Amino acid sequence: MRPAFAPCWFAITLTLLLGSPIRAQDEASELRRDAVLMQWTAWALLDADSSYAGVLDPDGNGQAREPSPATRGGDNGLTGTIPLVAVASPTIEPARGATAEETPDAPLQGRLGSSREAFEDDYGTPVGTETGNEPASFTYEVPGFDAVEVAYHHDFVRYITLDLATPVEIESATEIVEPFVPADFVMEATPVETESGDILTVGTSAALRTRFSATSYERYGASGKQGEFFYRFRLNADGQVTSVEVGLGDGVPGGAMDAAAYLSAAQAQYDAVIGSMGVFAALIGGPPDEPTDAYRDALIAEAAIWQQAYDEAIALTPPPELEDLHASYLQFAGLMNEAADHIVAGITEDNPDLIDDGINQVIEATALIKDLDRAFAEAGEQAAEGIA
């Protein structure tokens, strides 16, 4: 038996919450968002089940159309309607836990830059989630190590921490780390001792350069060139290696973002989640009589947006004056991420209780929207005044 999806009352409640005056933006921005939400909703409903085609795709071209939204009243100078263009299905990143398409970059298989699928083919499934060296990372039990901790970006390995079962000499640690760095590794320079007493080695990988874009490096505060990576030996008082970190960049810690850069990144993530919540409400508010695989995939695709936004949110480093905003945003993003995990698990396991848990977390997250909108708006005004 397939899971029973949430009743229409949730969709109505969420729509009212998202569409109420709490959205602290100017009228033009609200109108633009309405048009975008209608486009995404039309696409999602059409993609969810072909039974919607008569209403959303009357010309049968496979692209959803929907009546244009009327403009809001007021003195904003906007009149008439905004025409709604045809919307093709967007590219969605795979949901966490889904199989990421593996490229033919053999040097990365089971190493830094590897797909999660290939890494877990070598090392098994995770035994837990950690919040240590890298937030929201996964812990694996690997012989010879106390733990192997891995953080992912879009289901590709971006950071590895190796906690050794027994301290070893530097020469032995070099052999231990070799299976975890790209096989096409080219050392850039002789390893150096850092101010904190670690041993840092920096290299480059052509395959890694193809795997992660420069934007990905910036997102995680990885200084250095695209394709560059490092491994760092952490030493004890006897000069022996106790742990090894492998990551993108040259190993030089990135500093906090400036206010404008942080707000640009965080607001884009936040807006993507808000838009996705509208699509999700439309999907569960008008399901087909018998939910199809396409319908379930559409729900999972929205959950993937929430998961991706959370992964990106925890990688942001706000300036000191925006740390309170960031904490509030992380609370919201964390709730949506947990909701996504429950909803995806509930759909794949045919467990209505998990789906209900996820929906309750979405509702809990909506209670934070009013204050977050206000905080983002105020921070934006202050940043604009600072620039001026």
Buried (B, 14 or more C-beta within 10 A) or exposed (E): EEBEBBEEEBBEBBBEBBBEEBBBBEBEEBBEBBBBBBBBBBBBBBBBBEEBBEEBBEEEEEBBBBEBBEBEEEEEEBEEEBEBEBBEBEEBBBBBBBEBEBEEBEBBBBBBBBBBBBBBEEBEEBEEEBEEBBBBBBBBBBEEBBBBBBBBBBBBBBBBBBBBEEBBEEEBBBEBBEEBBBBBBEEBEEBEEEEEEBBBBBBBBBBBBBBBEEEBBBBBBBBBBBBBBBBBBBBEEEEBBBBBBBBBBBBBEBEBBBBBBBBBBBBEBBBBBBBBBBBBBBBBBBBBEEBBEEBBBBBBBBBBBBBBBBBBBBBBBBBEEBEEBBEBBBBBBBBBBBBBBBBBBBBBEEBBEBBBBBBBBBBBBBEBBBEBBEBBBEBBEBBEEEEE
